[in-house]
Amino acid sequence: MHFSLVYITDWLVQYGYFAIVPFVMLEGPIVTVISGYLCSIGVFNILIVYFVIVAADLTADCIYYAFGRFGKLTFLAHYGKCIGIDPARAIELEKHFEKNGGKTLFLGKISHGVGAIFLIAAGLAGMPFWRFVWYNLLATLIKSLILLLIGYFFGQAMLKINSFLQIFTVVSICVLVACVIIYLKYYSGKSKNVSK
């Protein structure tokens, strides 16, 4: 779902802090930037906005996690083949999250546009909930603060920021895909060598 900058800004001004929550859950980064801009012109208090944004973002992330965790069998049955996760891959994913879950989740959350994949994967892998919340909270605090400050200091250039976020999304996805391909090739080669 995509909303225009003018539409989001009008709703935030009209309905205040209450409007931030659903918009952050749907369009987190751009809403955070707009909220920062509105703080700079005195519409919002930046500390309250920061707290609301972090809470809303974490809530949405927990929903993604729950989708992966509690809908695991259904998800694998219906969508597993589409994303290349069969039951054997799911076991590998669990092992990966046992060893590197924190780093993987943190990097995935910081990367714009691909976070949901990592959040669902954490649930699929059965990552302990409080460990998930801890690493996710760290990444959310950093990412939200950076975006909020970008909006606060450079809010007049929101259209340029929106273009920047779109470019950043494409670059993040390309880097992620490249990393996954490299990892899978390395892992497959390593597995073949061990089997020999």
Beta strands, then each sheet from edge to edge (+ up, - down):
end
